């Protein structure tokens, strides 16, 4: 390794407009290896000449030494930089972006293993701390940082959220791959309304209003919409693959600004062929939740700890209960009976045949000891046309299941699919849907098998794990009614 024999401080203009480079000029050339902050903090490169790039989290200028904390988003922890006070400058402020070269050394401080002895500091981008909405010594709550969707990734809380979200995405993919599921890219533009709720975003060419003579023509020959679910396309794939899944954006034109709703969100959906049992579907749901969560806790311990300490104090205990206990199972009829016998004063009345509301879901989870609970066998009229008829009397139900979790309510919803062509045809005909879903009926004619599947709201999953109340705080760019700022 080349040794530095002498140093002279040289101040010069940078090629980056408005920035200043403070450079130590060496009598010999020294090569600097670029590291991410997480790599520098590992300690594997101690003694090496390295270069880091990131954003200043704090500046502490003393008479004989300058301290900086620099973070690049690769980890929650920042790297302490120690520099000669002559390297300080008015542009070196909280929030400014920098490039720093120097030697990585062991630190004598108890709270850190390594530090960077700076030899060169370049301010790449200035940041006026008076105008910057986030202050260095203040802990901003989620509601405050939500006002700045273009800047909130710079905060400790939201950068932790994004690392957790990225790791959870990888964990979901790993779970399905390890369990033999084939990943299918289902379309975003579709002619189907899988949920049957009618809350769809219609897709039309933007220039159509300028050509009145073409307004009666559809670009795809039929009305098309942004997808609300990839389920029906996954069902197509179960005609050739025994296990498939998809993971992507879905859309609901629900006119709501509540903390529970988004117009664009991500869904994890899976479909299993050759199954006639809801238990098979429920087992995948439970294993997916636990496997994904355990990996997130292992890979993002510091980031998760931040949420459990400052955003949702004590939530770790609740999450631990979910992970160590087997999920409970009750029927819809048992759930209604529990609600009717409850002393709670519900806003929405409960009777057999009603849809379960948030307040009902929260009560049922609490009644089950704050352990996630599967509610199975819903009334026939409550579920979509594809749900398998249980042919039971006197209560007519379908083989459907919802997974309710603490703090969120419904996390997953699934059904066995109706594979019997005549029963499916009758239900579609009664709903005047037989013609547009003729292709769906044909799936039952060519090697059809019993099958079923489910969907899990990815943002709701993150809420459950982190204890976050507002769904808008677990997605990078929330889209909801009357809000699409960037």
Order of alpha helices (4+ residues) and beta strands (2+ residues): beta-beta-beta-alpha-beta-beta-beta-beta-beta-alpha-alpha-beta-beta-beta-beta-alpha-beta-beta-alpha-alpha-alpha-beta-alpha-alpha-beta-beta-beta-alpha-alpha-beta-alpha
